[in-house]
Amino acid sequence: MSERTGSGSGSDRTKRSNTSGVEPHESRRRKEENLIGVRRQKRARLRYPALTAIPKLLQSLCSEYPALESQITSHLNTLLALDDQIPLIDDVLKDVVLPRFVKFLDDEKEPQFQLEALWVLTNFAEASSKHTKVVLEVGVIPRIVSILKYNSEVEILEQAIYALGLIADYSPSYRDRALSNGSLRPLLSLVESLPGSSMLIARTLCSLVQGKPPVNFQRVKNALPVLQKLIHTANEEVVSDACWALYHLSEGPEDQIQAIIEAGVCPKLVELLQHSSVAVISPALQTLGNIVTGDNAQKQIVVDNQVLPGLYQLLMRGNRKSIRIEACLAISNITSGNEAQIEAVLKANIIPQLVQILQQDELDIKSEAAWAIYNATAGGSHDNIRLLADQGCIKALCDILTCPDLTVVSVSLEGLENILKVVGEAAKEMVCGCEGLDKIQNLLTLTMECDENEDDENEDENEHEEKLEVFEIAHRILKTFWPELGLEENELENPLDGSLPFEVTNT
């Protein structure tokens, strides 16, 4: 039996190669541009401060550095622009202008100075990762943490929360620096004192726990009670961000998953599968999908919270394909459990939905449905497996044997083999009745054919192993269940000698 992970940003147990043709540096540039656009949209929701204190700051700076008056004025004008201008980074900006803005963050007697300085620094930092780095170098994080701890002005606190999330969101190293400066505890305390700022807090919490390499769970586990509270709020964006934070935290070993369970989030996450917004359903579903990768006791807690009826509804064709894929993935992790958990899936009437997916949907969702059925055949009781045969799994698995994905073909063959072992002659008749025997023989023939147009030296090693696996399973099925075909043992001779070109094509 095999456990699998989701397609979201997380620990990929099923690694997918980049076939987009986009160079890595170009991909990073596009991602950064997208992040900047998202941040500007989010910033637009904040109230811009009335910039009444800036003239005093400008006067102070120019009197202290008269020779730099022109450059300082130019920098300030650019920093304060509300359009897409990005100020150039030079020594005057790094050594004079930005440090003075940071210094104003310490001036509790001048809250307007604090607010405007914080806003300018945030405005500058979100221009690009280089600009963010400069802001970090002038020491803004400790000042932000101090504001979160000791300031009581709502506008200043909101701007500080936003700035913290912005910094943490740029990279895991910035995230870790923010956490090492003690930012989490004061942020969590603001959930009670700033109920109107829950959206900013939830978004910033998500930024503090996401990223690869993953965050140190011990540093952030105290966020779990707050996240449990946030997923119960009425605000859709708050719930979505809190669910995404839980998703990132659930991407870990079983002790980490156990901490998520003990936080009491499972009942609400299951309930959220019925939410009207995909922005909530998706992270709730993927979090539950991570939790059911745990041990059988952890799977059972999710099953006991009635996740299966919710997953059944999400498999329906009216839902987005990405949601249906994640639902199949969660089901496959449940069917990788014990017999009782497989039986629960059967009783939830999910198997006919999976069969329908195998017969009608696109390959990427078919693949996950095939895994779910295979896991059920591998770990189910004899009664479970007979029921799988009765519910149409044999024909569905035979139909997918012509797909081009070698892994799916192997999984489907093994699922058929498991059913044949239990159901016997009746299963053989069903395989023959849906032309499954012809397809299995065709797979064996294809692996033994010599394709003169294929250069074996250029064949990927993993691909060759996948071809060999398909050959071996097909050979084993035919030899075991159809001995009358007269398949000889020597037909499996030297399958790794490089002379087994393999092409699975649609027939």
C-alpha positions in Angstrom: 0.0 0.0 0.0 1.2 3.4 -0.8 0.6 6.9 0.8 0.8 9.9 -1.5 0.8 13.6 -1.1 -1.0 16.5 -2.7 -0.1 18.7 -5.6 0.2 21.8 -3.5 3.3 23.6 -2.4 4.5 21.1 0.1 6.7 18.0 0.6 6.2 16.3 -2.8 6.1 12.5 -2.4 5.2 12.4 -6.0 7.8 14.6 -7.7 6.9 16.2 -11.0 9.5 17.4 -13.5 9.4 20.9 -14.9 8.2 20.5 -18.5 7.1 24.0 -19.0 10.2 25.1 -21.0 10.7 28.1 -18.7 14.2 28.7 -17.5 14.7 28.7 -13.7 15.8 32.4 -13.5 12.8 33.4 -15.7 10.5 31.4 -13.5 11.8 33.1 -10.3 11.5 36.5 -12.0 7.8 35.9 -12.9 7.1 34.6 -9.4 8.6 37.7 -7.9 6.6 39.9 -10.2 3.4 38.0 -9.2 4.2 38.4 -5.5 4.8 42.1 -5.9 1.4 42.5 -7.7 -0.4 40.5 -4.9 1.3 42.6 -2.2 0.3 45.8 -3.9 -3.3 44.7 -4.1 -3.2 43.8 -0.4 -1.5 47.0 0.5 -4.2 48.9 -1.3 -6.7 47.6 1.3 -4.8 49.3 4.1 -5.4 53.0 4.9 -2.6 55.2 3.7 -1.5 57.4 6.6 -1.8 61.2 6.3 1.8 62.0 5.6 2.0 65.1 7.9 5.3 64.3 9.6 7.4 63.7 6.5 8.3 67.4 6.0 9.8 67.5 9.5 11.8 64.4 8.8 13.0 65.9 5.5 14.0 69.1 7.2 15.9 67.2 9.9 17.7 65.0 7.4 18.7 67.9 5.1 19.9 70.0 8.0 22.1 67.1 9.2 23.4 66.3 5.8 23.2 69.6 3.8 25.5 68.3 1.0 23.0 65.5 0.3 19.8 67.6 0.3 19.1 67.1 -3.4 19.5 63.3 -3.2 17.6 62.9 0.0 14.7 64.9 -1.4 14.7 62.9 -4.6 14.7 59.6 -2.6 11.9 60.7 -0.3 9.8 61.8 -3.3 10.2 58.4 -4.9 9.6 56.5 -1.6 6.4 58.3 -1.1 5.1 57.8 -4.6 1.9 55.7 -4.7 2.6 54.3 -8.2 4.9 51.6 -9.5 8.2 53.5 -9.2 11.0 51.5 -7.6 13.7 53.7 -6.0 17.3 52.8 -6.9 19.4 51.5 -4.1 22.5 53.6 -3.4 24.7 54.6 -0.4 22.7 57.6 0.5 19.5 55.6 0.7 21.1 52.7 2.6 23.3 54.8 5.0 21.3 58.0 5.5 17.6 57.8 4.6 16.5 54.3 5.6 18.4 54.2 8.9 16.7 57.5 9.9 13.3 56.0 9.1 14.2 53.0 11.2 15.3 55.2 14.1 11.9 56.9 14.0 10.3 53.6 14.8 11.8 53.8 18.3 10.2 57.2 19.0 7.1 56.3 21.0 6.4 60.0 21.8 5.8 60.7 18.1 3.3 58.0 16.9 2.7 59.8 13.6 6.4 59.6 12.9 6.3 55.9 13.7 3.4 55.3 11.4 4.8 57.2 8.5 8.3 55.8 8.8 6.9 52.3 9.1 4.7 52.9 6.0 7.6 54.2 4.0 9.9 51.3 4.9 7.1 48.8 4.0 6.5 50.6 0.7 10.2 50.4 -0.1 10.6 46.8 1.1 7.9 45.4 -1.2 9.6 46.7 -4.3 11.7 43.6 -4.7 13.7 41.0 -2.7 16.8 43.3 -3.0 14.9 46.1 -1.4 13.6 43.9 1.3 17.2 42.8 2.1 18.3 46.4 2.5 15.4 47.1 4.9 16.5 44.0 6.9 20.1 45.2 7.0 19.1 48.5 8.6 17.5 46.6 11.5 13.8 46.9 11.0 12.7 43.5 12.4 13.6 44.1 16.1 11.8 47.4 15.8 8.7 45.8 14.4 8.7 43.2 17.2 9.0 46.0 19.7 6.0 47.7 18.2 4.0 44.5 18.3 4.8 44.1 22.0 4.4 47.6 23.4 2.5 49.8 21.0 -1.3 50.3 21.4 -2.0 52.4 18.3 -4.2 50.3 16.0 -2.9 51.9 12.8 0.7 51.4 13.8 0.1 47.8 14.8 -1.6 47.0 11.6 1.2 48.5 9.5 3.7 46.5 11.6 1.8 43.3 11.1 1.7 43.8 7.4 5.4 44.7 7.2 6.3 41.5 9.2 4.2 39.3 6.9 5.8 41.0 3.8 9.3 40.3 5.0 8.6 36.7 6.1 6.9 36.0 2.8 9.9 36.8 0.6 12.1 33.9 1.6 12.5 31.1 4.3 15.7 32.8 5.6 13.8 36.1 6.1 11.0 34.1 7.7 13.4 32.4 10.1 15.0 35.7 11.0 11.6 37.2 11.8 10.9 34.2 14.1 14.3 34.3 15.7 13.6 37.9 16.7 10.6 36.7 18.7 7.9 38.0 16.4 5.4 35.1 16.9 4.3 35.5 20.5 3.3 39.2 20.3 1.6 38.6 17.0 -0.5 35.8 18.6 -1.4 38.0 21.5 -3.0 40.6 19.1 -5.7 38.2 18.0 -7.6 39.0 21.2 -6.7 42.7 21.4 -7.2 43.5 17.7 -10.2 41.5 16.6 -10.7 43.8 13.7 -7.2 42.9 12.3 -7.8 39.2 12.1 -7.3 39.2 8.3 -3.8 40.7 8.6 -2.9 38.5 11.5 -4.0 35.3 9.7 -2.1 36.3 6.5 1.0 37.1 8.5 0.8 33.8 10.4 0.6 31.9 7.1 3.8 33.8 5.9 5.6 32.8 9.1 5.0 29.1 8.7 5.2 28.5 5.0 8.2 27.9 2.7 10.9 25.4 1.9 12.9 24.3 3.8 10.0 24.0 6.2 9.9 26.1 9.4 11.1 24.6 12.7 7.8 23.2 14.1 8.9 23.8 17.7 9.2 27.5 17.0 5.7 27.9 15.7 3.6 25.2 17.3 2.2 27.7 19.8 0.3 29.2 16.8 -2.0 26.1 16.7 -4.6 27.3 19.3 -4.9 30.6 17.5 -5.3 29.0 14.1 -7.9 26.7 15.6 -9.8 29.8 16.7 -9.3 31.6 13.3 -10.8 28.8 11.2 -14.1 29.3 13.2 -14.4 33.0 12.2 -17.0 34.2 9.7 -14.5 36.0 7.5 -13.7 33.9 4.4 -10.2 35.3 3.9 -9.3 34.8 7.5 -10.5 31.2 7.4 -8.6 30.6 4.1 -5.3 31.9 5.3 -5.6 30.0 8.6 -6.3 26.8 6.7 -3.3 27.4 4.5 -1.2 27.9 7.7 -2.5 24.6 9.0 -1.7 22.9 5.7 1.9 24.0 5.9 2.2 22.9 9.5 0.7 19.5 8.7 3.4 18.7 6.2 5.6 16.8 8.5 6.2 13.6 10.5 3.5 11.8 12.6 4.3 13.6 15.8 3.7 16.9 14.0 0.5 15.6 12.5 -0.5 14.5 16.1 0.0 18.0 17.3 -2.4 19.3 14.6 -5.0 16.7 15.6 -4.7 17.6 19.3 -5.3 21.2 18.5 -8.8 20.2 17.7 -9.0 21.4 14.1 -10.3 18.2 12.4 -14.0 18.6 13.0 -14.0 22.2 11.6 -11.8 21.3 8.7 -14.2 18.5 7.7 -17.1 21.0 8.0 -15.3 23.4 5.7 -15.3 20.9 2.9 -18.9 22.1 2.4 -18.0 25.7 2.3 -19.2 27.8 -0.7 -15.7 29.1 -1.6 -13.0 27.1 -3.3 -10.5 29.4 -1.5 -11.6 27.7 1.8 -12.3 24.2 0.5 -8.9 23.8 -1.1 -6.6 24.4 1.9 -9.0 22.6 4.3 -9.0 19.6 2.0 -5.2 19.6 1.5 -4.7 19.8 5.3 -6.9 16.8 5.8 -5.1 15.1 3.0 -1.8 15.6 4.9 -3.3 14.4 8.2 -4.4 11.1 6.7 -0.8 10.4 5.6 -0.2 9.7 9.3 -0.6 6.4 11.1 -3.8 4.4 11.1 -4.9 5.9 14.4 -4.5 9.4 12.9 -6.4 8.4 9.8 -9.2 7.0 12.0 -9.7 10.3 13.8 -10.3 12.0 10.4 -12.7 9.2 9.3 -14.5 9.4 12.6 -15.1 13.1 12.0 -17.1 12.1 8.9 -14.7 13.1 6.2 -15.8 10.5 3.8 -19.3 12.0 2.9 -17.5 15.3 2.3 -15.0 13.6 0.0 -17.8 11.9 -1.8 -19.4 15.2 -2.6 -16.1 16.7 -3.8 -15.6 13.9 -6.3 -18.6 15.0 -8.3 -17.9 16.3 -11.8 -19.3 19.7 -11.1 -16.3 20.5 -8.8 -13.0 21.9 -10.0 -10.5 19.3 -11.3 -7.9 20.3 -8.7 -10.4 19.7 -5.9 -11.4 16.3 -7.3 -7.7 15.3 -7.6 -7.0 16.3 -4.0 -10.1 14.4 -2.9 -8.9 11.3 -4.7 -5.5 11.7 -3.0 -7.0 11.9 0.4 -9.1 8.8 -0.3 -6.0 6.9 -1.5 -4.3 7.7 1.8 -7.3 6.4 3.7 -7.4 3.2 1.6 -3.7 2.7 2.4 -4.9 2.1 6.0 -6.4 -0.9 7.6 -9.4 -3.1 6.6 -11.9 -1.2 8.7 -10.9 2.1 7.0 -11.1 0.5 3.5 -14.5 -0.8 4.5 -15.6 2.7 5.5 -14.7 4.0 2.1 -16.7 1.2 0.5 -19.7 1.9 2.7 -19.5 5.6 1.8 -20.2 4.6 -1.8 -17.1 6.2 -3.0 -15.8 3.4 -5.2 -18.4 3.9 -8.0 -17.3 7.5 -8.2 -13.7 6.4 -8.6 -14.7 4.0 -11.2 -16.5 6.7 -13.1 -13.4 8.9 -12.9 -11.3 6.1 -14.4 -13.7 5.8 -17.3 -14.4 9.4 -18.1 -11.8 11.9 -16.7 -8.4 13.2 -17.7 -5.2 11.2 -17.0 -4.1 13.3 -14.0 -7.2 12.6 -12.0 -7.5 9.0 -13.3 -4.0 8.4 -11.9 -5.1 9.3 -8.3 -8.3 7.3 -8.6 -6.3 4.3 -9.7 -4.0 4.6 -6.7 -7.1 4.8 -4.4 -8.5 1.6 -5.8 -5.1 -0.2 -5.9 -4.6 0.5 -2.2 -8.0 -0.9 -1.4 -7.2 -4.1 -3.3 -3.8 -4.4 -1.5 -5.1 -4.0 2.1 -8.8 -4.9 2.0 -10.3 -8.1 3.3 -11.6 -10.7 0.9 -15.1 -9.4 1.3 -13.8 -5.9 0.5 -12.1 -7.1 -2.6 -15.1 -9.0 -3.8 -17.2 -5.8 -3.4 -14.6 -3.9 -5.4 -15.0 -6.4 -8.2 -18.8 -6.1 -8.0 -18.7 -2.3 -8.1 -16.9 -2.2 -11.5 -13.3 -2.0 -10.6 -12.1 -4.7 -12.9 -13.4 -3.0 -16.1 -12.1 0.4 -14.9 -8.6 -1.0 -14.2 -8.6 -2.8 -17.6 -9.7 0.3 -19.4 -6.8 2.3 -18.1 -4.1 -0.2 -19.2 -3.8 1.7 -22.5 -2.8 5.0 -20.9 0.7 6.4 -21.5 1.6 6.7 -17.9 3.7 3.6 -17.0 3.2 4.1 -13.2 -0.6 4.1 -13.6 -0.3 1.0 -15.8 1.7 -0.8 -13.1 -0.7 0.2 -10.4 -3.7 -0.9 -12.4 -2.1 -4.3 -13.2 -1.3 -4.9 -9.6 -4.8 -4.0 -8.6 -6.2 -6.5 -11.1 -3.7 -9.1 -9.8 -5.0 -8.6 -6.3 -8.6 -9.0 -7.3 -7.8 -12.1 -9.4 -6.2 -13.7 -6.4 -9.3 -13.4 -4.4 -12.2 -13.6 -6.8 -10.7 -16.2 -9.1 -12.7 -17.5 -12.1 -15.4 -14.9 -11.9 -12.8 -12.2 -12.1 -11.1 -13.9 -15.0 -14.4 -13.9 -16.9 -14.8 -10.2 -16.2 -11.3 -9.4 -17.4 -11.9 -11.3 -20.6 -15.3 -9.8 -21.0 -13.9 -6.2 -21.1 -11.0 -7.1 -23.4 -8.6 -6.9 -20.4 -6.8 -10.1 -21.3 -6.0 -8.7 -24.8 -4.7 -5.6 -23.2 -2.4 -7.4 -20.8 -1.1 -9.6 -23.6 -0.6 -6.5 -25.7 1.5 -5.0 -22.9 3.7 -8.1 -22.8 4.1 -8.0 -26.5 5.0 -4.3 -26.6 7.7 -4.8 -24.0 9.2 -7.7 -26.0 9.1 -5.9 -29.4 12.2 -4.4 -30.8 11.6 -0.9 -32.0 14.3 0.0 -34.5 13.5 3.7 -34.2 14.3 3.9 -30.5 17.8 4.6 -29.2 18.0 2.6 -26.0 21.2 4.4 -24.9 19.2 7.6 -24.5 16.4 5.9 -22.5 16.0 7.3 -18.9 17.0 4.7 -16.3 13.8 5.3 -14.3 11.7 4.9 -17.4 13.5 1.6 -18.2 12.7 0.3 -14.7 9.1 1.3 -15.1 8.9 -0.6 -18.4 10.5 -3.6 -16.8 8.0 -3.5 -13.9 5.1 -3.5 -16.3 6.6 -6.4 -18.2 7.1 -8.4 -15.0 3.6 -7.8 -13.7 1.9 -8.6 -17.0 4.0 -11.7 -17.4 3.1 -12.9 -13.8 -0.6 -12.3 -14.3 -0.7 -14.3 -17.6 1.4 -17.1 -16.3 -0.5 -17.4 -13.0 -4.1 -17.0 -14.2 -4.0 -18.0 -17.8 -1.5 -20.9 -17.9 -3.3 -22.3 -20.9 -1.6 -19.6 -22.9 1.6 -21.6 -22.6 3.8 -18.7 -21.5 7.3 -20.0 -20.9 9.6 -18.9 -18.1 12.4 -18.1 -20.6 10.2 -15.4 -22.1 11.3 -13.2 -19.1 15.0 -13.8 -19.8 17.4 -10.8 -19.6 14.7 -8.1 -19.4 17.4 -5.5 -18.4 19.7 -6.1 -21.3 18.6 -2.8 -22.9 16.6 -4.6 -25.7 13.2 -4.0 -24.4 11.8 -0.8 -26.0 8.4 0.0 -24.6 5.7 2.2 -25.9 2.2 2.2 -24.2 -0.1 3.7 -26.7 -3.9 4.3 -26.8 -5.7 1.5 -28.6 
